[in-house]
Every structure is written in C-alpha cells, then in structure tokens.
Amino acid sequence: MKLRVRVQANRLVLAEAVAAALEDVAGLPVIADTTDPTQVHRVPRPPHVVVVIGSRIDGSMSAAVGTARRRWRQALVIALAETDVLEDGVALVRLGADAWLSRNEGLDVLRAMIARIAAGERVLVPPEVLATIASSLGQPSADRADPGRRLTSRERQVLECFARGLPRTEISGLLGISRATLRTHVQNILRKLELHSIEQAASLLRTDESATPTLTGATGSAL
C-alpha cells in the first residue's frame, strides 16, 4: 500500500526533515507542513497518515492533534511527543491521536510504525495507554469501571462485533441494521467513551478484563 503521509511540525524545517526520512517507507512523496494555523496549508488529497510534531510549551502539539483529527477523520494521527509520561500520551489519544511516540523513541521507530501501517495495521495505541484510559473511565462512578456499561445493549453488540474484527458490512447483516444505523451507533459509542476511532473503542473493550462476551442478535439468540 502506498501511503499519503503528511508531517506537520511547529517548525517547517523539522517537518521537511522528517518527511524526507519517511518517503521511502511511504512509497509516495511526503508532504511537510507547519502547525501554525495562520499559514496556508497545502491539501492536494486527504492523507492516510498525519504525523504531528509540536510542543507542550506553546500548546502546538495539543492544538495540532485536535485539528488533524477534525480535518482528516479517516486518517491515522501519530503524535511525536516531547515527553515520555504516560498520562501525556493518554491526553493526546483523547484529543484524537491514534498513536504517540515518546521522546525516547527515535525516527527508526516512526519509520517502523509507518511500515506497519502500510502493511495494513490499524490499531496502534499501546496496551498500557488503553489500560490507563479504561482505568480513568472508572473514576467518576462504579458504573464506568466497565466501559461497556455506558452503552445501550445494541451499542454493546456493535462494539463487540468490532472487537471480534468483523467488517462493517458483516456487522450490518449480522445485526439486521442498515449501514446508516450502524454509523449512528458508532458515533454514539465514540461520544460516550470519549474516543475518536471505533478501533480504539474495540481495543479498549478487549483490554477491559471485566468485559465478558454477551453478544446476542436482534432475535435474542447467541451469535
């Protein structure tokens, strides 16, 4: 798979350097751009992957991750953080990052991640980040200890289907719902779990040790 990759950094020269290092892995020229919102941004085609390089000091990292997620909802967003604190990584995931690399991880790790994406890998959030998110969901009330308890029975069915790796067309047929209805369920799941991709939500469900398979079909029979 030839990826369309976009690198955005608070300094354009940094974005250009990282972009040059990724081009042979992506298989296509990598676009380098700045995170400065006052600049004109080149968007020839929507990217498959957006690499964000920013700073916590000036807020450019958080702002750029959020902007990238809003502009390119189908893209994978990778945040190159200047911190190795787990909570900071969790915060970036909540803002919309699909993965984050700490300051201790270099360009080789990023190149390897891009190669895995090109090979078809989708879920990149480290298990420890998902575990932390699951733990934080349980803070306000006991009902939130199991993320699935926040969902309706149908939303839970949908999420469990994704956790089993089923494609959307198969989920629609299995549950007897239209693609539009499935899309609505997915949006509700992400809103309730405060996540930005159904892959993250499915991984969160798999990570939650208290989650047990209770999937039933529209007629109430086990699937």
N, C-alpha and C positions, 0 to 999 in steps of 0.2 A: 504494500500500500504506500503510495506517495502522499505524504502529509503536507498540508498547507500549515506552516508554522509561523507564528508571529511572536516576536520578542519585544516587550515594552519595558523600558527602564527609565529611571529618573534622570539618567544621563544618556543621551543618544549614542555617544561613543561606546558606552558599555553595551548597549543593546546591539550595536553593529558588531562588536567583537564576539558576543555570544552567538549571534545569528550566523556569523561566518563559521563558527565551530560546529554548528548543527546542520549545515546544509547537506553534507554528505550522508548524514543519517536520515534526514527528512526525505531526500530524493528530489526536492524542489528548492528553488531559492527561498530563503527565509527572510521575511520582512522584518526590518528593525524600525522601531518607532519609540517615541517618548511618552511617558506617562503624564506629561504636562497637559492639562485639559485646555489650555489656551492655544495649543498648537494645532495645525491642520493635520489630520491623521489619514494616511492612505489606507483605503479598504477596497482593493480590487475584487476580492472574493472572500466570503466568510472563512476564517481559519478553522482547521480541525483542532489545533492546539495553540494556546496562548501562554507564553512564559512571561511572568511578571517579576521584575526586579525593582524593588523600591526600598524605602527606608521607614522605620518606625518613627524616627525623629521628626521628619516633616509630614508624616502621615501618608506619604505617597504609596506605600505598599498596600495598606488597607483600602485606600480610595481606588487604586488601580485594579485590585482584585474584584471589588464590588462592581466597578464599571465594566470590566471584562465579562463578568457573569451576566450583567444586564444586556450588553451589546451582542454577545455571542452565546446564547443559551445552550446551543448544542455542542459547543467546543469544550475540550478539556482544559482547565485552567491550572497551571503549575506555578506555585509561588516560590521564588528563591528568597528565603528569609535570611535576615542578618542575625538570627537568634537560633539557639538550639533548645529553647524552653518549650516543653510540650504544650503548655497552655497557650502559647502564642501560635503554635501550629493549629491547635483546635480552633482558635479565634479566626484564623484565615480560612479554615474549612467552613466555618459557619458563615463567613462572608461570601463564600462561593467557590473557593479553591477545591479542586479535585485531588490535589496532592501538594505537599510542601517539602522543600529540601532545606535543611538547616545549614548554618554557616560552616559546619564541619564537613559537609558533603560538597564535593567539587564538580567541575564540569563533566568529568567522566561519568559520574552518577546521573547527571541530567541526560547525557547522550545515551546511556543505557536505558533510561526511562523512555526517551523518545523512540528508541528501537523497539521496546516492548509494546508501545502504543501502535507503532507501525505494524507489529505482528498481530494486532487485534486485541490486546489487553485493554480493559476499560477501567476497572476499579483500582485506584492507586492509593487510596487513603490507608496509611499504616494501621495495623490492628490496634496498636496502643492508643492512637488518636480516636478510633471508633469506640474503644472501651471507655475513654475519658468522656466522650460525648454521651454515651449510654449512662454513665455514672451521673453526669450533670443533669440529665433528664429526670433523674430520680430525686433531685434535691428539693423542689417545691412541695411535693406531696408523694405519698406512698404509691398512688395510682400511676405515677410516672416512672416508677422503677422499671417496669416493663414497657418499652416504647409502644408495643402493640396495643396496650390498654387504652391508649389515647385515640385509637382508631375505631371506626364502626366495624361491624362484623364483615361487611363487604370489602371495606378498605383493607382489613387484615387479610382477607382472602387474596386480594390483588397483590399485596406486598409479599405474601408467602409464595405466590406464583413467581414473582420476580426473584425472590431468594432462591428458588429452585432452578433459576436460569432459563425459564420459559420465555419465548419471544412474545411480543405484544399480540400478534395475530393469533397465536395459540391460546393466550390468556383470554382474549375476547371470545373465542369459540368455546373454551372450557367453562367459562362463567356465564355464557349466554348474554353478553353485553356488547354494545357497539364500540367501535374504536373511539368515538367521541365521548362516550360514557367512561371508558377506561381512562382516557386522558383527564377527565374531570376527577376521577378517583386519585390518579397520580398527583395532580395538583393539590388536592386536599391532604394527601399523605405528607407531601413535602412541606406544606404550610404547618401542619400540626407537629411534625418532627423537627421543624426549623432547619431543614436541609435543602440542598439545591439540585440534587440528582437522585433519581429512583435507585441508581446503583449504590449510592451511599446509604440510602434507607434500607435496601436489601442486605447490605453488608452489616449494617447496624443490627438488624434482626438476627442474622446468623451469629453475630458476636455476643448477643444477649443470651446468657446461659439459661435464663428462666423461660425463654420462649420455647414452647413445645408445639409440634405440628398439630393444628386443629382445623386444617383446611377442609371445608365442605363445599359442595357445589350448590347451585341455585335450588336444587330439589332437596338439599339436606343430606345427600349421600356423600360418603367419603370419596375424595378424588384420588 
